[in-house]
Amino acid sequence: MNKFEKFVFVLTVLGIVGGCSSAETDNIGNKVEVEELVFAQSPEPVRSKLDVYASMARGVKYNVDIAAQEMNKKLFAQNQNMSPQDIIQNMMNVKSGRDNPLYDSLRALDYAVIYATVNLSGNRSYIDNSIFVKVSQNLALASIKTHKDALFASKQLKEIARLTDKEQKKLNDIVKKEERTGRLTPAELSYKKGLEVALLKLKEMYEAQAFAMAEYAYLIKAEAKNLKLEGRTFYELDDLDRKLTVQAFQRSAFSNRSEFDIAREMGRSYRFREVEYNLLKKYPEVERLNINGYNVEDKVYAENLEKRAYTLALGLVKKTEAYKKAKEADRDRLRTAAFDELGIAVFTQVEVAYNLVRLSETDYAVVSEQAKDLKKDIKQRERGRLSMDGEINLLNDKIKLLTLENEQSQIAAEKALALRALYFYAGFSPFTRVLLKNEIKDIVVSLRAAFNKDMVEMLAAVPAEEAYDEKISNGWAKKENWLEDLMENRNTVPVAQSVAVSRPVVYDEDIFAPYTDPAYDRKKIMQLGSYVERANADLEWKMLQELYPELKAKKPEVIRTRINGQIFYRLVLHSESGGFMALCNKLRGDRVQCLLR
């Protein structure tokens, strides 16, 4: 498989392009009609510099038909070779980005969400529109990424060509000397070999950047040669507004995503806090990691988020499959369970994308500093006289600098992609079928207004809603047994008011205060958490062992208990002689939950 075929394959996995057919049959016997390739048959010629808005306009308009066909085929075709679970697993196996596993789990989660959305709805019009929205967003993201890559490639190709010409002349001179004299000194032989290796690296780098230009041209349906790109607009908007938290984007998703609309139409209405509670109930480690100050820069948080997204993707597909295959008497119950899972998945999409933006910012700063230091070092050495070995070392460092600058550009492209994905997950959807019937220049005008006005207005409406949340203490989520307490007290407030979900129990005492009474050192049980699912207890124990090596010598117990009909799993350590107080106080000092019984 050559590089270009690999590119097409990766886009196919993403649901962007792929093979097509005029109609497929879905799992309930309906014919899935798809439009012919109307727009792609005669793309407009490129008449001016291509900025990111023009790139999105072309990328979406000229690929949306075939992308929708491919998505339809994956979601509904009876004769597909892979099950939905196989497709998700395949996405996890085909690495994307710079091998950041969060990208892979996000792609799996994306597929699961659209799979659940279209299969839980019986409305063909809604299904078609959902597929159109998803593939247009995917294509817009691909256009942003390839435009950013091509923008850098167009500049680096010139630098690589300049450096190659300069070093090739040096190699030609040494070869001519060898032909003229019939021999070279050991130092000259080493110099020749160093030049040959360096030139080979430069050739590979040139081909990679030329391929980036070809990727871009293929997506926007234009000739790669003579393309002129403009990058002064749009990318300066790549800084994430720090006032917009993960929850702000989740609130926007709750208000603007169609998944919650279709759930309501199918008889399942949600409140924001209910979806948030469902997430915390199923994955209590989310709140625990946040409370204890962990974020995506910590390995334990990133790994947890990756696994959670992947587990959610599989779980959502399985629940959707169970609904599709269920008997009529069970369908309402199973559909409700699938919608509950779908809401959690939407919120997790937002969380993953938000943290990918944060990760890219950190990575960019690190690589930029490395490139800055190396560039300074190269300039200093260029001013002095160098031996042959010194020249080769300098050349290799120049190639290393080109590599770092390329990595820097890749991270910037990933950040631009992740940030726009975050907007899309928050409910921003600028593409419509009517819009795409216009000329490219008119689509560009609409996109500029959308990204610079509509999106801002959509997000600006969110923070005002959070005043209510600021009054709510999160002490209830810090409590060791908050889930159990919720179940014990849930009948004190009618569930229909959703206050029991929004504010289960509020605790004012300092639940991380150290134990001081020596009697606590005789307690035989140290409880570290209580969970709805057994797997979360196991995950918590693994996390704690990484953070506190002294726990590795201990053997935990997971005790199953029932409260008001709800099963909980308590993670505990047991010792007949006690002796847990010092360790428990250490955990509490780090704001990790611990309870002595």
C-alpha positions in Angstrom: 0.0 0.0 0.0 1.6 3.3 -1.1 1.3 6.5 0.8 -1.6 7.9 -1.2 -3.6 4.6 -0.9 -2.9 4.7 2.8 -4.4 8.2 3.0 -7.5 7.1 1.2 -7.8 4.1 3.5 -7.5 6.2 6.7 -10.2 8.6 5.4 -12.4 5.6 4.6 -12.0 4.4 8.2 -13.0 7.8 9.4 -16.1 7.6 7.3 -15.0 10.5 5.0 -14.6 8.8 1.6 -14.9 5.3 0.3 -16.6 3.0 -2.1 -20.2 3.8 -3.0 -23.4 2.4 -4.4 -26.6 4.0 -5.4 -28.7 2.2 -2.7 -28.3 -0.2 0.2 -30.7 -2.1 2.4 -30.9 -1.4 6.1 -31.6 -3.8 8.9 -35.3 -3.3 8.9 -35.7 -3.8 5.2 -35.9 -0.2 4.0 -34.0 0.8 0.9 -31.4 3.5 1.7 -31.4 5.9 -1.2 -28.4 8.1 -1.6 -27.9 11.0 -4.0 -25.5 10.7 -6.9 -22.2 12.6 -6.9 -23.7 15.9 -8.0 -21.1 18.4 -6.8 -17.9 16.4 -7.4 -18.5 16.0 -11.1 -17.4 19.5 -12.0 -15.5 21.2 -9.2 -14.9 24.9 -9.6 -11.3 25.8 -10.7 -9.2 27.5 -8.0 -9.0 31.2 -8.9 -7.3 32.7 -5.9 -5.3 31.8 -2.7 -6.9 29.1 -0.7 -7.5 29.9 3.0 -9.0 27.4 5.5 -12.6 28.5 4.8 -12.2 27.9 1.1 -10.6 24.6 1.9 -13.5 23.5 4.1 -16.0 24.7 1.5 -14.4 22.6 -1.2 -13.6 19.6 1.0 -17.2 19.3 2.2 -19.0 20.1 -1.1 -17.0 17.8 -3.3 -16.9 14.8 -1.0 -20.1 14.9 1.1 -22.1 12.7 -1.3 -19.6 9.8 -1.4 -18.9 10.2 2.3 -22.6 9.9 3.1 -22.9 6.8 0.9 -20.0 5.2 2.8 -21.5 6.1 6.1 -24.8 4.6 5.0 -23.1 1.5 3.9 -21.3 1.0 7.3 -24.4 1.7 9.3 -27.1 -0.2 7.4 -25.7 -2.6 4.7 -26.8 -6.2 5.4 -23.8 -7.6 3.6 -21.1 -5.7 5.4 -18.1 -7.9 6.3 -17.6 -6.4 9.8 -20.0 -6.1 12.8 -20.2 -2.7 14.5 -18.0 -4.1 17.3 -15.4 -5.2 14.7 -15.5 -1.7 13.1 -14.7 -0.1 16.5 -11.9 -2.5 17.2 -10.5 -1.9 13.7 -10.5 1.8 14.4 -8.5 1.2 17.5 -6.0 -0.9 15.6 -5.5 1.6 12.8 -3.5 4.4 14.5 -4.1 8.0 13.6 -2.6 11.4 14.5 0.8 11.1 16.1 -0.1 7.8 17.7 -1.9 9.5 20.6 -4.4 6.8 21.7 -7.0 9.5 22.6 -7.5 10.1 18.9 -8.2 6.4 18.3 -10.6 6.1 21.1 -12.3 9.3 20.0 -12.8 7.9 16.5 -14.3 4.8 18.0 -16.6 6.8 20.1 -17.7 9.0 17.1 -18.7 5.9 15.2 -20.6 4.5 18.2 -22.6 7.7 18.7 -23.7 8.0 15.1 -24.5 4.3 15.0 -26.7 4.6 18.1 -28.3 7.8 16.9 -29.5 6.5 13.5 -30.5 3.1 14.8 -32.5 4.4 17.8 -34.5 6.7 15.5 -37.2 5.5 13.2 -37.3 8.8 11.3 -35.6 8.4 7.9 -35.4 12.2 7.4 -33.6 12.6 10.8 -31.3 9.7 10.0 -30.3 11.2 6.6 -29.7 14.6 8.2 -27.6 13.1 11.0 -25.4 11.3 8.6 -25.0 14.4 6.5 -24.1 16.5 9.5 -21.6 14.0 10.7 -19.8 13.4 7.4 -19.7 17.2 6.7 -18.1 17.8 10.0 -15.6 15.0 9.4 -14.8 16.5 6.0 -14.4 20.0 7.5 -12.0 18.6 10.1 -10.0 16.8 7.4 -9.9 20.0 5.4 -8.6 22.0 8.3 -5.9 19.4 9.1 -4.7 19.0 5.5 -4.8 22.8 4.8 -2.6 23.4 7.8 -0.2 20.6 6.8 -0.1 21.8 3.2 0.5 25.4 4.3 3.6 24.2 6.2 4.6 21.8 3.4 4.6 24.6 0.8 7.2 26.5 2.9 9.3 23.6 4.0 9.6 22.2 0.5 11.5 25.3 -0.5 13.8 25.1 2.5 14.5 21.4 1.9 15.1 22.0 -1.8 17.6 24.9 -0.9 19.4 22.8 1.6 19.5 19.8 -0.8 21.0 21.8 -3.6 23.7 23.2 -1.3 24.7 19.8 0.1 24.4 18.0 -3.3 27.0 20.4 -4.7 29.4 19.4 -1.8 28.8 15.8 -2.5 29.4 16.3 -6.3 32.7 18.0 -5.4 33.9 15.2 -3.2 32.9 12.6 -5.9 34.8 14.5 -8.6 37.9 14.5 -6.4 37.6 10.8 -5.9 37.3 10.3 -9.6 40.2 12.6 -10.3 42.6 11.2 -7.7 41.3 7.7 -7.3 41.3 7.9 -3.5 40.0 9.8 -0.5 41.3 10.2 3.0 39.4 8.4 5.8 38.1 11.8 6.9 36.9 12.5 3.3 35.3 9.1 3.0 33.4 9.6 6.3 32.4 13.1 5.0 31.1 11.6 1.7 29.1 8.9 3.6 27.6 11.5 5.9 26.5 13.7 3.0 24.9 10.7 1.2 22.9 9.7 4.3 21.8 13.3 5.0 20.7 13.7 1.4 18.7 10.5 1.6 16.9 11.9 4.7 16.3 15.2 2.9 14.8 13.3 -0.1 12.4 11.4 2.2 11.4 14.6 4.0 10.7 16.2 0.6 8.6 13.3 -0.5 6.6 13.4 2.7 5.9 17.1 2.3 5.0 16.7 -1.3 2.6 13.9 -0.2 1.0 16.4 2.2 0.3 18.7 -0.7 -1.1 15.8 -2.7 -3.4 14.9 0.3 -4.7 18.4 0.4 -5.2 18.7 -3.4 -7.0 15.3 -3.5 -9.5 16.4 -0.8 -10.3 19.8 -2.2 -10.4 18.5 -5.8 -7.7 20.7 -7.2 -4.4 20.3 -9.0 -1.4 20.2 -6.6 0.9 22.2 -8.8 0.6 25.9 -8.6 -1.6 25.9 -5.5 -1.2 29.0 -3.4 -2.3 28.9 0.2 -3.2 31.6 2.7 -2.9 31.1 6.4 -3.3 34.5 8.1 -6.9 34.0 9.0 -8.7 31.4 11.2 -5.6 29.9 12.8 -5.0 32.9 15.1 -8.3 31.9 16.7 -6.8 28.7 18.0 -6.5 29.7 21.6 -9.1 28.0 23.8 -11.1 30.5 25.9 -10.1 29.6 29.5 -13.5 30.7 30.7 -15.1 27.8 28.8 -14.7 24.7 30.8 -15.5 21.1 29.8 -18.8 21.5 31.5 -19.6 24.7 29.5 -19.1 22.7 26.3 -21.1 19.9 27.7 -23.9 22.3 28.5 -23.8 23.6 24.9 -23.9 20.0 23.6 -26.9 19.4 25.8 -28.7 22.4 24.4 -27.7 22.1 20.8 -27.0 18.4 19.9 -29.8 16.6 18.1 -29.3 13.4 20.0 -31.1 14.8 23.0 -33.9 16.1 20.7 -34.5 12.7 19.2 -34.5 11.1 22.7 -37.2 13.5 23.7 -39.2 12.7 20.6 -38.9 9.0 21.4 -40.2 9.5 24.9 -37.1 10.1 27.0 -36.5 13.6 28.2 -33.3 14.6 30.1 -32.1 17.3 32.3 -28.4 18.3 32.1 -27.7 17.2 35.7 -29.3 13.9 35.0 -26.9 13.1 32.1 -24.0 14.3 34.3 -25.2 12.1 37.1 -25.5 9.1 34.8 -21.9 9.6 33.9 -20.7 9.9 37.5 -22.8 6.9 38.5 -21.3 4.7 35.9 -17.7 6.2 36.0 -17.2 7.6 39.6 -13.5 7.8 39.0 -14.2 10.8 36.7 -15.2 13.0 39.7 -12.5 11.5 41.9 -9.7 12.3 39.5 -11.0 15.9 39.0 -11.4 16.5 42.7 -7.9 15.2 43.4 -6.5 17.6 40.9 -5.6 15.3 38.0 -5.8 16.4 34.4 -4.9 15.1 31.0 -1.2 15.8 31.5 -1.2 13.1 34.2 -0.8 9.6 32.8 -3.4 8.1 35.1 -6.1 10.6 33.8 -5.2 10.2 30.1 -5.3 6.4 30.3 -8.5 6.5 32.2 -10.1 8.8 29.6 -8.9 6.6 26.7 -10.2 3.4 28.2 -13.5 5.0 29.2 -14.1 6.3 25.7 -13.3 2.9 24.2 -15.4 1.1 26.7 -18.3 3.5 26.2 -18.1 3.0 22.4 -18.4 -0.7 22.7 -21.1 -0.5 25.4 -23.2 1.9 23.4 -23.0 -0.3 20.3 -24.0 -3.3 22.3 -26.9 -1.6 23.9 -28.1 -0.4 20.5 -27.7 -3.9 19.1 -29.7 -5.3 22.0 -32.5 -2.8 21.3 -32.6 -3.7 17.6 -32.8 -7.4 18.3 -35.3 -7.2 21.2 -38.8 -8.4 21.3 -41.5 -5.7 21.3 -42.1 -6.0 25.1 -38.5 -5.2 25.9 -37.8 -2.5 23.3 -38.8 0.6 25.4 -36.7 -0.4 28.3 -33.7 -1.2 26.2 -34.1 2.0 24.1 -34.1 4.0 27.4 -30.9 2.2 28.5 -29.3 3.0 25.1 -30.3 6.7 25.3 -28.8 6.9 28.8 -25.6 5.5 27.4 -25.8 7.9 24.4 -26.0 11.0 26.6 -22.9 9.8 28.5 -21.1 9.2 25.2 -21.9 12.7 24.0 -20.5 14.3 27.2 -17.4 12.1 26.9 -16.8 13.2 23.3 -16.6 16.7 24.6 -14.3 15.8 27.3 -11.9 13.9 25.0 -11.8 16.7 22.4 -11.3 19.4 25.2 -8.3 17.5 26.6 -6.8 16.9 23.2 -6.7 20.7 22.8 -5.0 21.0 26.2 -2.5 18.2 25.3 -1.6 19.9 22.0 -1.0 23.1 23.8 1.5 21.4 26.1 3.1 19.4 23.4 3.5 22.5 21.2 5.2 24.4 24.0 7.7 21.6 24.5 8.6 21.1 20.9 8.8 24.9 20.2 11.3 25.3 23.0 13.4 22.4 21.6 13.3 24.0 18.1 14.2 27.4 19.5 17.2 26.1 21.4 18.5 24.1 18.4 18.1 27.0 16.0 20.1 29.2 18.3 22.8 26.5 18.6 23.0 26.1 14.8 23.4 29.9 14.2 26.3 30.0 16.7 28.1 27.1 15.0 27.5 28.5 11.5 29.7 31.5 12.4 32.8 29.4 13.1 35.2 27.2 11.1 34.2 23.6 11.1 36.0 20.3 10.4 34.4 17.8 8.0 32.9 16.0 11.0 31.7 19.3 12.4 30.0 20.1 9.0 28.2 16.7 9.0 27.0 17.2 12.6 25.8 20.7 11.7 23.9 19.3 8.7 22.3 16.6 10.8 21.2 19.2 13.3 19.7 21.2 10.5 17.7 18.1 9.4 16.7 17.6 13.1 15.5 21.2 13.2 13.4 20.6 10.0 11.9 17.5 11.8 11.1 19.5 14.9 9.5 22.2 12.9 7.5 19.6 11.1 6.4 18.1 14.4 5.6 21.6 15.6 3.3 22.1 12.6 1.7 18.7 13.0 0.8 19.6 16.6 -0.6 22.9 15.5 -2.7 21.2 12.9 -3.9 18.7 15.5 -4.8 21.5 17.8 -6.8 23.3 15.1 -8.6 20.0 14.3 -9.3 19.2 18.0 -10.6 22.7 18.8 -13.0 22.7 15.8 -14.1 19.1 16.7 -14.8 20.4 20.2 -17.1 23.1 18.7 -18.8 20.5 16.6 -19.3 18.2 19.6 -20.8 21.2 21.4 -23.5 21.4 18.7 -22.0 23.8 16.2 -23.2 22.7 12.7 -22.6 25.3 9.9 -23.2 23.0 6.9 -26.5 22.4 5.2 -27.5 20.9 1.9 -28.9 24.2 0.7 -25.6 26.0 1.5 -23.5 23.5 -0.5 -25.6 24.2 -3.6 -24.0 27.7 -3.7 -20.7 28.7 -5.4 -17.6 28.3 -3.3 -17.2 32.0 -2.7 -20.7 32.2 -1.2 -20.1 29.2 1.0 -16.9 30.8 2.2 -18.8 34.0 3.2 -21.3 31.9 5.2 -18.6 29.9 6.9 -16.7 33.0 8.0 -19.8 34.4 9.6 -20.6 31.0 11.2 -17.2 30.4 12.8 -16.7 34.0 13.8 -20.3 34.8 14.9 -22.7 31.9 15.2 -20.3 29.7 17.0 -19.3 32.5 19.5 -23.0 33.3 20.2 -23.8 29.6 20.7 -21.1 29.3 23.4 -21.7 32.7 24.9 -25.1 31.6 25.9 -23.7 28.8 28.1 -21.8 30.5 31.0 -24.9 32.4 32.1 -26.6 29.1 32.9 -23.8 28.1 35.3 -24.7 30.6 38.0 -26.9 27.9 39.5 -24.1 25.4 39.6 -21.7 27.7 41.4 -24.1 27.7 44.4 -23.8 23.9 44.7 -21.1 22.4 46.9 -19.3 19.5 45.3 -18.7 18.1 48.8 -21.3 15.4 48.0 -19.1 14.1 45.3 -16.1 14.0 47.6 -17.9 11.9 50.2 -16.6 8.3 50.3 -20.1 6.9 50.0 -21.8 9.6 47.9 -23.5 7.1 45.7 -24.7 5.0 48.6 -25.9 8.1 50.4 -27.8 9.1 47.3 -29.6 5.8 47.2 -30.4 6.0 50.9 -31.8 9.5 50.7 -33.3 9.5 47.2 -36.8 9.1 48.5 -36.7 12.3 50.5 -37.1 14.4 47.4 -39.2 13.3 44.4 -37.0 12.2 41.5 -39.3 14.0 39.0 -38.0 17.3 40.4 -34.5 16.2 39.4 -33.1 17.9 42.5 -32.1 14.6 43.9 -30.0 14.2 40.8 -28.6 17.8 40.8 -28.0 18.0 44.5 -28.0 14.4 46.0 -26.5 15.3 49.4 -24.4 18.3 50.4 -21.7 17.9 53.0 -20.0 20.8 54.7 -17.4 19.0 56.8 -13.8 18.6 55.6 -13.9 15.0 54.5 -10.2 15.0 53.9 -9.3 16.0 57.5 -6.8 13.6 59.0 -7.8 11.1 61.7 -6.4 12.1 65.1 -8.0 9.7 67.6 -5.6 6.7 68.2 -8.7 4.5 68.2 -8.9 4.8 64.4 -5.6 3.0 64.1 -7.4 -0.1 65.5 -10.0 0.0 62.8 -9.9 -3.2 60.7 -11.2 -1.8 57.4 -10.0 1.0 55.2 -12.5 1.8 52.4 -11.3 3.5 49.3 -14.5 3.9 47.3 -17.9 2.6 46.4 -18.9 1.9 42.8 -21.9 0.9 40.7 -19.8 -1.4 38.5 -17.2 -3.9 39.7 -14.8 -2.9 36.9 -14.5 0.6 38.3 -13.3 -0.7 41.7 -10.6 -2.7 39.9 -9.7 0.4 37.8 -9.5 2.5 41.0 -7.2 0.0 42.7 -4.9 0.0 39.7 -4.7 3.8 39.7 -4.0 4.0 43.4 -1.2 1.4 43.1 0.5 3.6 40.5 0.2 6.6 42.7 1.1 4.9 46.0 3.7 2.1 45.6 3.2 1.0 49.2 -0.2 -0.3 48.2 1.3 -2.8 45.8 2.1 -5.2 48.7 -1.5 -5.2 49.9 -4.4 -7.3 48.7 -7.8 -5.5 48.3 -11.3 -6.9 48.7 -14.3 -5.8 46.6 -17.4 -6.2 48.8 -20.8 -6.4 47.1 -23.6 -4.7 48.9 -27.2 -3.7 48.2 -28.8 -0.4 49.2 -32.4 0.3 48.2 -32.3 -2.3 45.6 -29.1 -0.9 44.0 -25.9 -3.0 44.0 -22.6 -1.3 45.0 -19.1 -2.5 45.1 -16.9 -1.3 47.9 -13.1 -1.3 47.5 -11.6 -2.0 50.9 -8.4 -3.2 52.6 -8.8 -5.5 55.6 -6.5 -6.1 58.5 -7.3 -7.9 61.8 -4.6 -5.8 63.6 -5.6 -2.5 62.0 -2.7 -0.1 61.5 -4.3 1.9 58.6 -4.4 5.4 60.2 -1.0 6.7 58.9 -1.6 5.5 55.3 -5.2 6.7 55.4 -4.0 10.2 56.6 -1.4 10.3 53.8 -4.2 9.6 51.2 -6.4 12.2 52.8 -3.5 14.7 52.8 -3.3 14.2 49.0 -7.1 14.7 48.8 -7.7 11.0 48.0 -10.8 9.5 49.6 -10.2 7.1 52.5 -12.5 6.0 55.3 -11.7 3.9 58.3 -14.4 1.6 59.7 
